[in-house]
Amino acid sequence: MIYRVVMNDAGHHQHTAAADILRQFHGYDHLPEPHRGVSDLFHVLATELVFRIPESPALAAGLRKLLTAREACVHASLEAGGQ
């Protein structure tokens, strides 16, 4: 896993807001296939966005909304699969 880090005023590394949100996209191994694949699509997209878009409040907001969308899509997948 690669996360963006920045130096704070005290000279210590700290994770950016986007990196903190990106961490929440991990941890879908408990899902059975094909539901795991649905979650993984969102993880891949979120990772790409973090690397392509400069850190900003808008990026963090977009990632939070993407996280919400992932939860809804995984739920829909589980309902459709009967699990």
C-alpha positions as CSV (number, residue, x, y, z in Angstrom):
1,M,0.0,0.0,0.0
2,I,1.2,3.5,-0.9
3,Y,-0.2,6.5,0.8
4,R,0.6,10.2,0.4
5,V,2.3,11.7,3.4
6,V,3.1,15.3,4.1
7,M,5.3,17.0,6.6
8,N,3.4,19.0,9.3
9,D,4.7,22.1,10.9
10,A,6.6,20.1,13.5
11,G,8.5,18.2,10.8
12,H,6.7,15.0,11.3
13,H,5.0,12.9,8.6
14,Q,1.3,12.8,8.6
15,H,-1.2,11.1,6.3
16,T,-3.4,13.3,4.1
17,A,-7.1,13.3,4.4
18,A,-7.4,11.5,1.1
19,A,-5.0,8.8,2.2
20,D,-6.9,8.3,5.4
21,I,-10.1,7.8,3.4
22,L,-8.4,5.5,0.9
23,R,-7.5,3.2,3.8
24,Q,-11.2,2.5,4.3
25,F,-11.4,1.0,0.8
26,H,-9.3,-2.0,2.0
27,G,-10.6,-4.9,3.9
28,Y,-13.0,-6.7,1.5
29,D,-11.5,-10.1,1.9
30,H,-14.4,-11.2,4.1
31,L,-16.8,-10.9,1.1
32,P,-17.5,-13.9,-1.0
33,E,-16.9,-13.7,-4.8
34,P,-18.3,-12.0,-6.9
35,H,-19.1,-9.4,-4.2
36,R,-15.4,-9.0,-3.5
37,G,-14.9,-8.0,-7.1
38,V,-17.5,-5.3,-6.8
39,S,-15.7,-3.8,-3.8
40,D,-12.3,-4.1,-5.5
41,L,-13.5,-2.0,-8.4
42,F,-14.1,0.9,-6.1
43,H,-10.7,0.3,-4.4
44,V,-8.9,0.5,-7.7
45,L,-10.8,3.7,-8.7
46,A,-10.2,5.4,-5.4
47,T,-6.4,4.6,-5.6
48,E,-6.2,6.0,-9.1
49,L,-8.0,9.2,-8.1
50,V,-5.7,9.8,-5.1
51,F,-2.7,9.5,-7.4
52,R,-4.1,11.7,-10.2
53,I,-5.8,14.5,-8.4
54,P,-4.0,16.9,-6.1
55,E,-5.0,16.8,-2.4
56,S,-7.9,19.0,-1.7
57,P,-11.2,19.1,0.3
58,A,-13.0,18.3,-2.9
59,L,-11.0,15.1,-3.4
60,A,-11.7,14.1,0.1
61,A,-15.4,14.7,-0.4
62,G,-15.4,12.7,-3.6
63,L,-13.7,9.8,-2.0
64,R,-16.2,9.8,0.9
65,K,-19.0,9.7,-1.6
66,L,-17.3,6.9,-3.5
67,L,-17.1,5.0,-0.3
68,T,-20.8,5.4,0.2
69,A,-21.4,4.3,-3.4
70,R,-19.3,1.2,-2.8
71,E,-21.3,0.3,0.2
72,A,-24.5,0.6,-1.7
73,C,-23.2,-1.4,-4.7
74,V,-21.9,-4.2,-2.5
75,H,-25.2,-4.3,-0.6
76,A,-27.0,-4.5,-4.0
77,S,-24.7,-7.3,-5.1
78,L,-25.3,-9.2,-1.9
79,E,-29.1,-8.8,-2.3
80,A,-29.0,-10.0,-5.9
81,G,-26.8,-12.9,-5.0
82,G,-29.0,-13.9,-2.1
83,Q,-26.2,-13.9,0.4
